[in-house]
Amino acid sequence: MTGETSSTTERAEGTSTTPAQSRHNNMLQTMRWGLVPHYSKSDNYSTTANTINARVETILERGSNSMWGAVIQTNRCLVPAQGYYEWLTKGKSKVPHFVRHPDESNNIYFAGLWDVVTLEQEGATEPPKPLYTFSIITIPARPEMEWLHDRMPLIFSPTSPGDMERMNKWLDPEVSWSYELMPFLTSYLQGVPGQPFTIYPVPPEVGKVGNESKSFIQPVDQRKDGIKALFAKQNRQKEEPEVSTSTETLPETTSNKKRERSKTPESLEKREEGPSTKRAKLDTPVKTPASPRKKPQGSPKKKMASPVKDPNARTISQFFPISPRKATSE
């Protein structure tokens, strides 16, 4: 959507009804945003794109000699809306914001101009239907809203007594252009105090053509997928008590008995040993006892007793003489 301001939907409602009582018969009519003058021969987007908004300065400067002069006298309307989007420029990027009434149950009402045209279509078998279109009047932004944009719609608030009085004048067809409407619009150039609005950033998806969601008018930090919701979910998880799981008691079977028998005190001690205990055992030097010297295997030798020397014993040489050959060799 283009233009200085934009309403909540591309197809808005132009209406001449008002919450206040009026002595005139007003009507409610669905209209398309982007005024098509009654003298147009075709519905050209290049023309309607420039008539989405009507600057109050242009209306006052050209008066009855402009395109707006043909509708300003009799075709004035209100455009009800929940609010409107405006883009805040930050460097090279633009952040969309939503502007609404402080009480979200209340609508706001834009001052608008409308017209109707019947366009002939080639080859149509049915008679053409009238096309109702409208434009929103824009004024310089009030001082408290200049941080967002330098322009804003001319808005009537249903909770402001002053706005209700000005709204009735805007819808009165008997009000003349020269004596009443011109001073009325000029007062907005000088600054008319009005209802303060609630403004907050919204997701950038609102700027994509074709996107429609109710969450687009919700503050970013209050959406289900926003930052505030994320932190709230984390806090809930911290506050929730830890749930301990209970062990089911198995029926006593033969296999269970074997498992219980295998759990000896020695095996339990080994399970209870942690990494620190094992490391301490590895670091402590182990003293191994000296092994006794092993005796050679085999049967022990018996010690033979030395023979007793007999005094009457004689050697064999005493009985036989020594041979000459032996004696010579010796």
DAZI-V109702 format. One line per field, one symbol per residue. phi: phi as a letter, one per 30 degrees, with the letter a starting at -180 (. if undefined). burial: # if it has 16 or more other C-alpha atoms within 10 Angstrom, else .. A space follows every 50 residues. Layout:
phi=???
burial=???
This chain:
phi=.cjdbbddbdccccbcdbdddbdcdcbcbdbcdjdcddcdcaccdddddc cdbbdddddddchddcedddbddbccbccdadlbcbccdbiccbcdbccb decddcdcbddbbbabbccdcdiddcddcdccbbbcdcbdddedcdddad baddcccdccedddddddddddddddddcbddddddddddjcdbddccba dbdddddcdjdbadddcdeedcddcdddddddddddddddddcddddddd ddbdddddddddddeddddddddcdddddddddddcccdddddddddkdd dddddddddddcdbddddcbdddedddddd
burial=...#####...#######............########.........##. #######.##..#....##.#################........##### #....##############...........############.....##. ########....##..######....#...#...#..#......#.#.## ###..#.........######.#........................... .................................................. ..............................
